[in-house]
Amino acid sequence: MFQIEVPKINDLKDIDKIAIQVHECHVKWRPDIFEHTDSIFSEEDLANLIADENIFVAKIDKKIVGYILLTKKESKKNGYKYRKEIDIDALGVLEEYRNQGIGFKLLSYVKEYATINHYTTLRLTVNEENDSARHLYEKFGFKVKNIAYSMNIENN
């Protein structure tokens, strides 16, 4: 049985396992920013995410197989329209469960959550080398709206 829900604090180990798998991809793509680690989330981090409904997990037969991490914000500045946005900070699926539609279902769940809660925009960024994620986001309906440039500056 498949379900999506807010996790419990005792799900930390399972969520962290997925987060580390995703993080290792980022280490490979951007070693100038990311480094190897044994843990992504602390108990306090997860407790705060749970309290604010900023994390959801996908389960198959009670096993956590994916998660999606959010940041919610509202803004109204002079010259800009009011925006109530959800930034998707991370989306991860256990390696052995990838390419089975779990990421798409997590995105659908967040889109429905955003609609019910009157958000105006879903946003995310993706590493240019992450072809599978880019394909998923385009298939889901995301469009490229910005291009970010980066330059490493080495201090001698």
DSSP file (Angstrom, degrees, kcal/mol; ACC not computed):
  #  RESIDUE AA STRUCTURE BP1 BP2  ACC     N-H-->O    O-->H-N    N-H-->O    O-->H-N    TCO  KAPPA ALPHA  PHI   PSI    X-CA   Y-CA   Z-CA
    1    1 A M              0   0    0      0, 0.0    60,-2.6     0, 0.0    61,-0.4   0.000 360.0 360.0 360.0 133.5    0.0    0.0    0.0
    2    2 A F  E     +A   60   0A   0     58,-0.2     2,-0.3    59,-0.1    58,-0.2  -0.807 360.0 159.7-100.3 136.4    1.3    3.5   -1.0
    3    3 A Q  E     -A   59   0A   0     56,-2.1    56,-3.2    -2,-0.4     2,-0.4  -0.990  28.4-146.4-151.1 158.3    0.8    6.5    1.2
    4    4 A I  E     +A   58   0A   0     -2,-0.3     2,-0.3    54,-0.2    54,-0.2  -0.990  34.3 145.1-125.2 134.7    2.2   10.0    1.8
    5    5 A E  E     -A   57   0A   0     52,-2.1    52,-3.2    -2,-0.4    -2,-0.0  -0.966  55.1 -81.3-157.1 168.2    2.3   11.6    5.2
    6    6 A V        -     0   0    0     -2,-0.3    50,-0.2    50,-0.2    44,-0.1  -0.664  59.0-122.3 -72.4 132.2    4.2   13.8    7.6
    7    7 A P        -     0   0    0      0, 0.0     2,-0.3     0, 0.0    -1,-0.1  -0.138  14.8-119.5 -74.0 173.4    6.8   11.6    9.2
    8    8 A K    >   -     0   0    0      1,-0.1     3,-2.1    42,-0.0     4,-0.1  -0.735  28.3-109.3-105.1 160.0    7.4   10.9   12.8
    9    9 A I  G >  S+     0   0    0      1,-0.3     3,-1.5    -2,-0.3    38,-0.1   0.830 118.0  62.5 -60.5 -32.1   10.6   11.7   14.7
   10   10 A N  G 3  S+     0   0    0      1,-0.3    -1,-0.3     2,-0.1     3,-0.3   0.461  88.9  72.0 -75.7   2.8   11.5    8.0   14.9
   11   11 A D  G <>  +     0   0    0     -3,-2.1     4,-2.4     1,-0.2     5,-0.3   0.381  66.9 104.8 -89.3   1.9   11.6    8.0   11.0
   12   12 A L  H <> S+     0   0    0     -3,-1.5     4,-3.0     1,-0.2     5,-0.2   0.887  75.2  50.6 -51.9 -48.9   14.9   10.0   11.2
   13   13 A K  H  > S+     0   0    0     -3,-0.3     4,-1.8     1,-0.2    -1,-0.2   0.904 112.7  46.1 -59.6 -43.7   17.2    7.1   10.3
   14   14 A D  H  > S+     0   0    0     -3,-0.3     4,-1.4    -4,-0.2    -1,-0.2   0.895 115.0  46.3 -68.3 -40.1   15.1    6.1    7.3
   15   15 A I  H  X S+     0   0    0     -4,-2.4     4,-2.7     1,-0.2    -2,-0.2   0.922 111.2  52.5 -66.8 -43.6   14.8    9.7    6.0
   16   16 A D  H  X S+     0   0    0     -4,-3.0     4,-2.6    -5,-0.3     5,-0.2   0.855 103.0  58.7 -62.2 -35.6   18.5   10.3    6.6
   17   17 A K  H  X S+     0   0    0     -4,-1.8     4,-1.6    -5,-0.2    -1,-0.2   0.924 111.2  41.3 -59.3 -44.4   19.4    7.2    4.5
   18   18 A I  H  X S+     0   0    0     -4,-1.4     4,-2.2     2,-0.2    -2,-0.2   0.921 113.1  53.7 -68.8 -43.9   17.6    8.6    1.5
   19   19 A A  H  X S+     0   0    0     -4,-2.7     4,-2.8     1,-0.2    -2,-0.2   0.871 107.5  51.2 -60.5 -37.7   19.0   12.1    2.1
   20   20 A I  H  X S+     0   0    0     -4,-2.6     4,-2.4     2,-0.2    -1,-0.2   0.894 107.2  53.4 -67.7 -39.2   22.6   10.8    2.2
   21   21 A Q  H  X S+     0   0    0     -4,-1.6     4,-0.9    -5,-0.2    -2,-0.2   0.929 114.1  42.3 -59.1 -44.6   22.0    8.9   -1.1
   22   22 A V  H >X S+     0   0    0     -4,-2.2     4,-1.5     1,-0.2     3,-0.6   0.916 111.9  54.9 -67.1 -43.3   20.8   12.2   -2.7
   23   23 A H  H 3X S+     0   0    0     -4,-2.8     4,-2.3     1,-0.2    -2,-0.2   0.876 100.7  59.2 -59.3 -39.5   23.6   14.2   -1.0
   24   24 A E  H 3X S+     0   0    0     -4,-2.4     4,-1.8     1,-0.2    -1,-0.2   0.835 101.8  54.6 -61.8 -31.9   26.3   11.9   -2.5
   25   25 A C  H <X S+     0   0    0     -4,-0.9     4,-2.3    -3,-0.6    -1,-0.2   0.917 108.5  48.6 -64.1 -42.1   25.1   12.8   -5.9
   26   26 A H  H  X S+     0   0    0     -4,-1.5     4,-3.3     1,-0.2     8,-0.3   0.863 107.1  55.3 -66.8 -35.8   25.6   16.5   -5.0
   27   27 A V  H  < S+     0   0    0     -4,-2.3    -1,-0.2     1,-0.2    -2,-0.2   0.917 110.4  46.9 -60.5 -42.0   29.1   15.8   -3.7
   28   28 A K  H  < S+     0   0    0     -4,-1.8    -2,-0.2    -5,-0.2    -1,-0.2   0.910 119.4  38.5 -65.7 -43.3   29.9   14.2   -7.1
   29   29 A W  H  < S+     0   0    0     -4,-2.3    -2,-0.2     1,-0.2    -1,-0.2   0.857 131.8  22.6 -78.4 -35.8   28.4   17.1   -9.1
   30   30 A R    >X  +     0   0    0     -4,-3.3     4,-2.8    -5,-0.2     3,-2.0  -0.528  59.8 158.0-134.6  67.3   29.6   20.0   -6.9
   31   31 A P  T 34 S+     0   0    0      0, 0.0    -1,-0.1     0, 0.0    -4,-0.1   0.656  74.3  70.6 -66.3 -12.3   32.5   19.0   -4.7
   32   32 A D  T 34 S+     0   0    0     -3,-0.1     3,-0.1     1,-0.1    -5,-0.1   0.683 116.7  19.8 -73.3 -17.1   33.3   22.8   -4.4
   33   33 A I  T <4 S+     0   0    0     -3,-2.0     2,-0.3    -7,-0.2    -1,-0.1   0.724 119.1  57.6-116.2 -44.4   30.2   23.1   -2.2
   34   34 A F     <  -     0   0    0     -4,-2.8     2,-0.3    -8,-0.3    -1,-0.1  -0.650  54.9-174.7-101.6 149.4   29.3   19.7   -0.8
   35   35 A E        -     0   0    0     -2,-0.3    -8,-0.1    -3,-0.1    -7,-0.1  -0.938  38.0 -84.1-134.8 160.1   31.3   17.2    1.2
   36   36 A H        +     0   0    0     -2,-0.3     2,-0.3    -9,-0.1   -16,-0.0  -0.300  50.8 174.6 -62.3 144.5   30.7   13.7    2.5
   37   37 A T        -     0   0    0    -17,-0.1     3,-0.1     1,-0.1   -13,-0.1  -0.982  37.7-140.3-149.4 156.9   28.7   13.4    5.7
   38   38 A D  S    S+     0   0    0     -2,-0.3     2,-0.3     1,-0.2   -18,-0.1   0.548  90.2  28.6 -93.4 -10.2   27.2   10.6    7.8
   39   39 A S        -     0   0    0      1,-0.1    -1,-0.2   -20,-0.1     3,-0.1  -0.992  46.4-178.3-153.7 141.1   24.1   12.5    8.6
   40   40 A I  S    S+     0   0    0     -2,-0.3     2,-0.4     1,-0.2    -1,-0.1   0.788  75.9  42.9-103.0 -46.2   21.9   15.2    7.0
   41   41 A F        -     0   0    0    -29,-0.2    -1,-0.2     4,-0.0     2,-0.2  -0.840  64.7-153.3-108.9 138.5   19.2   15.8    9.5
   42   42 A S     >  -     0   0    0     -2,-0.4     4,-2.5    -3,-0.1     5,-0.2  -0.586  36.7-106.4 -92.5 167.7   19.5   16.1   13.3
   43   43 A E  H  > S+     0   0    0     -2,-0.2     4,-2.7     1,-0.2     5,-0.2   0.907 123.7  51.1 -59.6 -40.7   16.5   15.2   15.5
   44   44 A E  H  > S+     0   0    0      2,-0.2     4,-2.2     1,-0.2    -1,-0.2   0.917 108.8  50.7 -64.5 -43.2   16.0   19.0   16.1
   45   45 A D  H  > S+     0   0    0      1,-0.2     4,-2.3     2,-0.2    -2,-0.2   0.953 113.7  44.6 -56.7 -50.5   16.0   19.7   12.4
   46   46 A L  H  X S+     0   0    0     -4,-2.5     4,-2.8     1,-0.2     5,-0.2   0.904 110.1  54.7 -64.3 -41.5   13.4   16.9   11.7
   47   47 A A  H  X S+     0   0    0     -4,-2.7     4,-2.5     1,-0.2    -1,-0.2   0.911 110.5  46.7 -58.4 -42.7   11.2   18.0   14.7
   48   48 A N  H  X S+     0   0    0     -4,-2.2     4,-1.8     2,-0.2    -1,-0.2   0.908 112.1  49.9 -66.5 -42.0   11.1   21.5   13.3
   49   49 A L  H  <>S+     0   0    0     -4,-2.3     5,-3.1     1,-0.2     6,-0.5   0.907 112.9  47.3 -62.2 -41.8   10.3   20.3    9.8
   50   50 A I  H ><5S+     0   0    0     -4,-2.8     3,-1.5     3,-0.2    -2,-0.2   0.934 109.7  52.5 -64.2 -47.2    7.5   18.0   11.1
   51   51 A A  H 3<5S+     0   0    0     -4,-2.5    -1,-0.2     1,-0.3    -2,-0.2   0.848 115.9  40.4 -59.3 -35.7    6.0   20.8   13.3
   52   52 A D  T 3<5S-     0   0    0     -4,-1.8    -1,-0.3    -5,-0.1    -2,-0.2   0.349 109.5-120.3 -94.3   5.4    5.8   23.2   10.3
   53   53 A E  T < 5 +     0   0    0     -3,-1.5    -3,-0.2    -4,-0.3    -4,-0.1   0.925  70.0 137.1  50.7  48.6    4.7   20.5    7.8
   54   54 A N      < +     0   0    0     -5,-3.1    16,-3.0    -6,-0.2     2,-0.3   0.209  57.9  52.5-106.1  12.8    7.8   21.1    5.7
   55   55 A I  E     - B   0  69A   0     -6,-0.5     2,-0.3    14,-0.2    14,-0.2  -0.985  58.0-178.8-148.0 138.3    8.5   17.5    5.1
   56   56 A F  E     - B   0  68A   0     12,-2.0    12,-2.3    -2,-0.3     2,-0.4  -0.975  12.7-150.5-132.3 148.5    6.5   14.6    3.7
   57   57 A V  E     -AB   5  67A   0    -52,-3.2   -52,-2.1    -2,-0.3     2,-0.4  -0.906   8.6-137.8-120.0 149.6    7.4   11.0    3.2
   58   58 A A  E     -AB   4  66A   0      8,-2.6     7,-2.9    -2,-0.4     8,-1.2  -0.886  24.8-167.6-101.3 134.9    6.3    8.3    0.8
   59   59 A K  E     -AB   3  64A   0    -56,-3.2   -56,-2.1    -2,-0.4     2,-0.5  -0.963  17.1-165.8-126.4 141.9    5.7    4.9    2.2
   60   60 A I  E >  S-AB   2  63A   0      3,-2.4     3,-2.0    -2,-0.4   -58,-0.2  -0.989  87.8 -16.7-121.7 119.4    5.2    1.5    0.6
   61   61 A D  T 3  S-     0   0    0    -60,-2.6    -1,-0.1    -2,-0.5   -59,-0.1   0.915 129.9 -53.4  49.4  47.8    3.9   -1.1    3.0
   62   62 A K  T 3  S+     0   0    0    -61,-0.4     2,-0.5     1,-0.2    -1,-0.3   0.420 112.5 121.8  71.1   1.6    5.0    1.2    5.9
   63   63 A K  E <   -B   60   0A   0     -3,-2.0    -3,-2.4   -49,-0.0     2,-0.5  -0.833  66.8-124.3 -95.8 129.2    8.6    1.5    4.6
   64   64 A I  E     +B   59   0A   0     -2,-0.5    -5,-0.2    -5,-0.2     3,-0.1  -0.599  39.7 163.1 -73.2 121.7    9.8    5.0    3.8
   65   65 A V  E     +     0   0A   0     -7,-2.9    29,-2.8    -2,-0.5     2,-0.3   0.439  59.9   6.1-119.3  -5.8   10.9    5.1    0.2
   66   66 A G  E     -BC  58  93A   0     -8,-1.2    -8,-2.6    27,-0.3     2,-0.3  -0.986  54.6-162.2-168.0 164.1   11.0    8.8   -0.5
   67   67 A Y  E     -BC  57  92A   0     25,-2.5    25,-2.5    -2,-0.3     2,-0.4  -0.983   8.0-151.9-150.6 160.6   10.7   12.3    1.0
   68   68 A I  E     -BC  56  91A   0    -12,-2.3   -12,-2.0    -2,-0.3     2,-0.4  -0.997  12.4-155.0-137.2 134.1   10.2   15.8   -0.1
   69   69 A L  E     -BC  55  90A   0     21,-2.9    20,-2.1    -2,-0.4    21,-1.3  -0.914  15.5-169.8-115.8 132.8   11.5   18.9    1.8
   70   70 A L  E     - C   0  88A   0    -16,-3.0     2,-0.4    -2,-0.4    18,-0.2  -0.827  21.7-159.6-124.1 155.6    9.8   22.3    1.6
   71   71 A T  E     - C   0  87A   0     16,-2.0    16,-3.2    -2,-0.3     2,-0.4  -0.991  19.9-157.6-127.6 129.2   10.3   25.9    2.5
   72   72 A K  E     + C   0  86A   0     -2,-0.4     2,-0.3    14,-0.2    14,-0.2  -0.856  19.2 162.0-108.0 141.0    7.2   28.1    2.6
   73   73 A K  E     - C   0  85A   0     12,-2.4    12,-2.9    -2,-0.4     2,-0.4  -0.996  25.0-151.0-155.5 154.8    7.2   31.8    2.3
   74   74 A E  E     + C   0  84A   0     -2,-0.3     2,-0.3    10,-0.2    10,-0.2  -0.953  19.1 177.8-122.8 144.9    5.0   34.8    1.5
   75   75 A S  E     + C   0  83A   0      8,-2.8     8,-2.6    -2,-0.4     2,-0.3  -0.984  18.2 171.8-151.3 140.9    6.1   38.1    0.0
   76   76 A K        +     0   0    0     -2,-0.3     2,-0.3     6,-0.2     6,-0.1  -0.842  20.4 166.0-143.9 105.8    4.6   41.4   -1.1
   77   77 A K    >   -     0   0    0     -2,-0.3     3,-2.4     4,-0.3    -2,-0.0  -0.840  48.0 -82.2-117.9 156.0    7.1   44.0   -2.1
   78   78 A N  T 3  S+     0   0    0     -2,-0.3     3,-0.1     1,-0.3    -1,-0.0  -0.333 119.1  18.2 -55.4 131.2    6.6   47.3   -4.0
   79   79 A G  T 3  S+     0   0    0      1,-0.2     2,-0.3    -3,-0.0    -1,-0.3   0.388 111.7  91.8  87.3  -3.6    6.6   46.6   -7.7
   80   80 A Y  S <  S-     0   0    0     -3,-2.4    -1,-0.2     3,-0.0     2,-0.1  -0.920  76.0-115.8-122.8 148.5    5.9   42.8   -7.2
   81   81 A K        -     0   0    0     -2,-0.3    -4,-0.3     1,-0.1     2,-0.1  -0.457  46.7 -87.6 -74.0 154.0    2.7   40.9   -7.0
   82   82 A Y        -     0   0    0     -6,-0.1     2,-0.4    -2,-0.1    -6,-0.2  -0.385  51.8-170.6 -59.7 136.8    1.8   39.1   -3.8
   83   83 A R  E     -C   75   0A   0     -8,-2.6    -8,-2.8    -3,-0.1     2,-0.5  -0.999  23.9-171.9-137.7 135.4    3.3   35.6   -3.8
   84   84 A K  E     -C   74   0A   0     -2,-0.4    36,-3.1   -10,-0.2    37,-1.4  -0.954  32.5-176.7-122.2 106.2    2.8   32.7   -1.4
   85   85 A E  E     -Cd  73 121A   0    -12,-2.9   -12,-2.4    -2,-0.5     2,-0.5  -0.741  30.3-154.9-116.7 151.6    5.5   30.2   -2.5
   86   86 A I  E     -Cd  72 122A   0     35,-2.3    37,-2.6    -2,-0.3     2,-0.5  -0.992  15.0-158.3-117.8 120.8    6.7   26.7   -1.7
   87   87 A D  E     -Cd  71 123A   0    -16,-3.2   -16,-2.0    -2,-0.5     2,-0.9  -0.872  13.0-140.9 -93.7 127.2   10.3   26.1   -2.6
   88   88 A I  E     +Cd  70 124A   0     35,-3.3    37,-0.6    -2,-0.5   -18,-0.2  -0.804  23.7 178.6 -88.0 107.8   11.0   22.4   -3.0
   89   89 A D  E     +     0   0A   0    -20,-2.1     2,-0.3    -2,-0.9   -19,-0.2   0.797  62.2   2.1 -83.9 -31.1   14.4   22.1   -1.3
   90   90 A A  E     -C   69   0A   0    -21,-1.3   -21,-2.9     2,-0.0     2,-0.4  -0.986  50.3-173.3-157.8 146.1   14.9   18.4   -1.8
   91   91 A L  E     +C   68   0A   0     -2,-0.3     2,-0.4   -23,-0.2   -23,-0.2  -0.961  20.3 173.8-140.2 121.5   13.2   15.4   -3.3
   92   92 A G  E     -C   67   0A   0    -25,-2.5   -25,-2.5    -2,-0.4     2,-0.4  -0.988  15.2-173.8-136.8 142.6   14.7   11.9   -2.7
   93   93 A V  E     -C   66   0A   0     -2,-0.4   -27,-0.3   -27,-0.2     5,-0.1  -0.997  41.3 -98.1-130.9 136.0   13.7    8.4   -3.4
   94   94 A L    >>  -     0   0    0    -29,-2.8     3,-2.3    -2,-0.4     4,-0.5  -0.235  38.7-117.2 -50.6 138.2   15.6    5.3   -2.2
   95   95 A E  G >4 S+     0   0    0      1,-0.3     3,-1.2     2,-0.2    -1,-0.1   0.860 112.8  52.2 -50.4 -45.0   17.8    4.1   -5.0
   96   96 A E  G 34 S+     0   0    0      1,-0.2    -1,-0.3     3,-0.0    -2,-0.1   0.560 111.2  48.9 -73.8  -5.8   16.1    0.7   -5.4
   97   97 A Y  G X4 S+     0   0    0     -3,-2.3     3,-0.6   -32,-0.2     5,-0.4   0.326  83.6 120.6-111.9   4.6   12.6    2.5   -5.8
   98   98 A R  T <<  +     0   0    0     -3,-1.2    -3,-0.0    -4,-0.5    -4,-0.0  -0.278  66.2  29.8 -69.8 158.0   13.6    5.1   -8.4
   99   99 A N  T 3  S+     0   0    0      1,-0.1    -1,-0.2    33,-0.0    -3,-0.0   0.786  90.1 104.1  63.8  31.4   11.8    5.3  -11.7
  100  100 A Q  S <  S-     0   0    0     -3,-0.6    -2,-0.1     0, 0.0    -1,-0.1   0.204 100.2 -98.3-121.4  11.8    8.6    3.9  -10.3
  101  101 A G  S  > S+     0   0    0      3,-0.0     4,-2.0     4,-0.0     5,-0.1   0.516  87.9 122.9  88.2   5.3    6.6    7.2  -10.1
  102  102 A I  H  > S+     0   0    0     -5,-0.4     4,-2.4     2,-0.2     5,-0.2   0.919  74.7  49.5 -68.9 -43.3    7.3    7.9   -6.5
  103  103 A G  H  > S+     0   0    0      1,-0.2     4,-2.4     2,-0.2    -1,-0.2   0.906 110.9  50.9 -60.0 -41.6    8.9   11.3   -7.1
  104  104 A F  H  > S+     0   0    0      1,-0.2     4,-2.4     2,-0.2    -1,-0.2   0.900 110.1  49.9 -62.4 -41.7    5.9   12.3   -9.4
  105  105 A K  H  X S+     0   0    0     -4,-2.0     4,-2.3     2,-0.2    -2,-0.2   0.878 109.7  50.7 -66.9 -37.7    3.5   11.2   -6.6
  106  106 A L  H  X S+     0   0    0     -4,-2.4     4,-2.2     2,-0.2    -2,-0.2   0.922 111.5  47.9 -64.7 -43.2    5.4   13.3   -4.0
  107  107 A L  H  X S+     0   0    0     -4,-2.4     4,-2.5     2,-0.2    -2,-0.2   0.907 111.3  51.1 -62.2 -41.6    5.3   16.3   -6.4
  108  108 A S  H  X S+     0   0    0     -4,-2.4     4,-2.4     2,-0.2    -2,-0.2   0.899 108.9  51.6 -61.7 -41.4    1.5   15.8   -7.0
  109  109 A Y  H  X S+     0   0    0     -4,-2.3     4,-2.5     1,-0.2    -1,-0.2   0.926 111.5  46.2 -62.1 -45.6    0.9   15.6   -3.2
  110  110 A V  H  X S+     0   0    0     -4,-2.2     4,-2.8     2,-0.2    -2,-0.2   0.879 110.4  53.5 -67.1 -37.3    2.7   18.9   -2.7
  111  111 A K  H  X S+     0   0    0     -4,-2.5     4,-2.3     2,-0.2    -1,-0.2   0.924 111.3  46.1 -62.4 -43.1    0.9   20.6   -5.6
  112  112 A E  H  X S+     0   0    0     -4,-2.4     4,-2.7     2,-0.2    -2,-0.2   0.916 112.3  50.8 -64.4 -43.4   -2.4   19.5   -4.0
  113  113 A Y  H  X S+     0   0    0     -4,-2.5     4,-1.9     1,-0.2    -2,-0.2   0.915 111.2  49.1 -57.4 -45.2   -1.2   20.7   -0.6
  114  114 A A  H  <>S+     0   0    0     -4,-2.8     5,-2.9     2,-0.2    -2,-0.2   0.896 111.1  49.3 -63.8 -41.5   -0.3   24.1   -2.2
  115  115 A T  H ><5S+     0   0    0     -4,-2.3     3,-1.5     1,-0.2    -2,-0.2   0.942 111.4  48.0 -63.6 -48.4   -3.6   24.4   -3.9
  116  116 A I  H 3<5S+     0   0    0     -4,-2.7    -1,-0.2     1,-0.3    -2,-0.2   0.853 114.8  46.8 -60.4 -35.7   -5.6   23.7   -0.8
  117  117 A N  T 3<5S-     0   0    0     -4,-1.9    -1,-0.3    -5,-0.2    -2,-0.2   0.200 115.9-113.2 -97.4  15.1   -3.5   26.1    1.2
  118  118 A H  T < 5 +     0   0    0     -3,-1.5    -3,-0.2     1,-0.2     2,-0.2   0.819  54.3 164.4  62.8  38.4   -3.7   28.9   -1.4
  119  119 A Y      < -     0   0    0     -5,-2.9   -34,-0.2    -6,-0.1    -1,-0.2  -0.567  28.1-155.4 -80.2 152.4   -0.1   29.0   -2.5
  120  120 A T        +     0   0    0    -36,-3.1     2,-0.3     1,-0.2   -35,-0.2   0.675  68.0  26.9-100.3 -21.9    0.6   30.8   -5.8
  121  121 A T  E     -d   85   0A   0    -37,-1.4   -35,-2.3    -7,-0.1     2,-0.4  -0.999  49.8-157.3-148.8 140.0    3.9   29.2   -6.9
  122  122 A L  E     +d   86   0A   0     -2,-0.3     2,-0.3   -37,-0.2   -35,-0.2  -0.973  29.3 178.0-108.4 133.9    5.9   26.0   -6.6
  123  123 A R  E     +d   87   0A   0    -37,-2.6   -35,-3.3    -2,-0.4     2,-0.3  -0.936   9.5 161.2-134.1 157.0    9.6   26.5   -7.2
  124  124 A L  E     -d   88   0A   0     -2,-0.3     2,-0.3   -37,-0.2   -35,-0.1  -0.974  24.7-137.8-162.1 163.8   12.8   24.4   -7.2
  125  125 A T        -     0   0    0    -37,-0.6     2,-0.3    -2,-0.3    -2,-0.0  -0.921  18.6-167.6-123.1 156.3   16.3   24.4   -8.5
  126  126 A V        -     0   0    0     -2,-0.3     2,-0.2     8,-0.0    -2,-0.0  -0.998  29.4-105.1-144.3 143.2   18.1   21.4   -9.9
  127  127 A N    >   -     0   0    0     -2,-0.3     3,-1.9     1,-0.1     7,-0.2  -0.467  30.6-128.0 -66.0 136.3   21.7   20.6  -10.7
  128  128 A E  T 3  S+     0   0    0      1,-0.3    -1,-0.1    -2,-0.2     6,-0.0   0.743 108.3  55.4 -61.1 -22.7   22.3   20.8  -14.5
  129  129 A E  T 3  S+     0   0    0      1,-0.1     2,-1.9     2,-0.0    -1,-0.3   0.549  80.7  94.9 -85.7  -7.4   23.9   17.3  -14.4
  130  130 A N    <>  +     0   0    0     -3,-1.9     4,-2.5     1,-0.2     5,-0.2  -0.532  47.8 166.9 -86.8  74.8   20.8   15.7  -12.7
  131  131 A D  H  > S+     0   0    0     -2,-1.9     4,-2.5     1,-0.2    -1,-0.2   0.866  70.7  52.8 -59.6 -41.6   19.2   14.5  -15.9
  132  132 A S  H  > S+     0   0    0     -3,-0.2     4,-2.1     2,-0.2    -1,-0.2   0.905 112.4  44.9 -65.8 -40.3   16.7   12.2  -14.3
  133  133 A A  H  > S+     0   0    0      2,-0.2     4,-2.8     1,-0.2     5,-0.2   0.922 112.3  51.7 -68.1 -43.2   15.4   15.0  -11.9
  134  134 A R  H  X S+     0   0    0     -4,-2.5     4,-2.3     1,-0.2     5,-0.2   0.915 110.3  49.4 -59.3 -42.1   15.2   17.5  -14.8
  135  135 A H  H  X S+     0   0    0     -4,-2.5     4,-2.6    -5,-0.2    -1,-0.2   0.924 111.4  49.5 -62.0 -44.7   13.2   15.0  -16.8
  136  136 A L  H  X S+     0   0    0     -4,-2.1     4,-2.2     1,-0.2    -2,-0.2   0.937 111.7  47.7 -59.3 -48.2   10.9   14.4  -13.9
  137  137 A Y  H  X>S+     0   0    0     -4,-2.8     5,-2.5     1,-0.2     4,-1.1   0.888 113.7  46.9 -65.2 -39.5   10.3   18.1  -13.2
  138  138 A E  H  <5S+     0   0    0     -4,-2.3     3,-0.4    -5,-0.2    -1,-0.2   0.909 111.7  51.0 -67.1 -41.5    9.7   18.9  -16.9
  139  139 A K  H  <5S+     0   0    0     -4,-2.6    -2,-0.2     1,-0.2    -1,-0.2   0.868 108.5  53.1 -61.6 -36.1    7.3   15.9  -17.2
  140  140 A F  H  <5S-     0   0    0     -4,-2.2    -1,-0.2    -5,-0.2    -2,-0.2   0.753 127.2 -99.4 -72.4 -24.2    5.5   17.2  -14.1
  141  141 A G  T  <5S+     0   0    0     -4,-1.1    -3,-0.2    -3,-0.4    -2,-0.1   0.441  70.5 145.3 120.1   1.9    5.0   20.6  -15.8
  142  142 A F      < -     0   0    0     -5,-2.5     2,-0.3    -6,-0.2    -1,-0.3  -0.442  31.9-155.6 -68.1 145.7    7.8   22.8  -14.3
  143  143 A K        -     0   0    0     -2,-0.1     2,-0.4     0, 0.0    -5,-0.0  -0.939  24.2-105.3-122.6 146.4    9.3   25.4  -16.7
  144  144 A V        +     0   0    0     -2,-0.3     3,-0.1     1,-0.2     0, 0.0  -0.574  46.0 161.3 -69.2 123.9   12.7   27.0  -16.7
  145  145 A K        +     0   0    0     -2,-0.4     2,-0.3     1,-0.3    -1,-0.2   0.609  60.8  24.0-117.4 -24.0   12.2   30.6  -15.5
  146  146 A N        -     0   0    0      2,-0.0     2,-0.5     0, 0.0    -1,-0.3  -0.962  59.2-147.8-140.4 155.5   15.7   31.6  -14.3
  147  147 A I        -     0   0    0     -2,-0.3     2,-0.4    -3,-0.1    -3,-0.0  -0.997  18.0-152.4-124.3 126.6   19.2   30.6  -15.1
  148  148 A A        -     0   0    0     -2,-0.5     2,-0.3     2,-0.0    -2,-0.0  -0.826   5.3-156.3-101.4 136.1   21.7   30.9  -12.2
  149  149 A Y        -     0   0    0     -2,-0.4     2,-0.3     2,-0.0    -2,-0.0  -0.811   9.7-171.7-106.9 151.2   25.4   31.4  -12.9
  150  150 A S        -     0   0    0     -2,-0.3     2,-0.4     2,-0.0    -2,-0.0  -0.996   8.2-172.1-142.7 145.6   28.1   30.5  -10.5
  151  151 A M        -     0   0    0     -2,-0.3     2,-0.4     2,-0.0    -2,-0.0  -0.986  19.6-136.8-139.3 128.1   31.9   31.2  -10.3
  152  152 A N        -     0   0    0     -2,-0.4     2,-0.6     2,-0.0    -2,-0.0  -0.688  15.9-159.6 -82.0 133.8   34.4   29.7   -7.9
  153  153 A I        -     0   0    0     -2,-0.4     2,-0.6     2,-0.0    -2,-0.0  -0.966   4.1-156.8-115.6 116.8   36.9   32.2   -6.5
  154  154 A E        -     0   0    0     -2,-0.6     2,-0.6     2,-0.0    -2,-0.0  -0.821   5.7-149.1 -95.1 125.1   40.0   30.6   -5.1
  155  155 A N              0   0    0     -2,-0.6    -2,-0.0     1,-0.1     0, 0.0  -0.840 360.0 360.0 -92.5 125.8   41.9   32.7   -2.6
  156  156 A N              0   0    0     -2,-0.6    -1,-0.1     0, 0.0    -2,-0.0   0.441 360.0 360.0 -89.8 360.0   45.6   32.1   -2.7
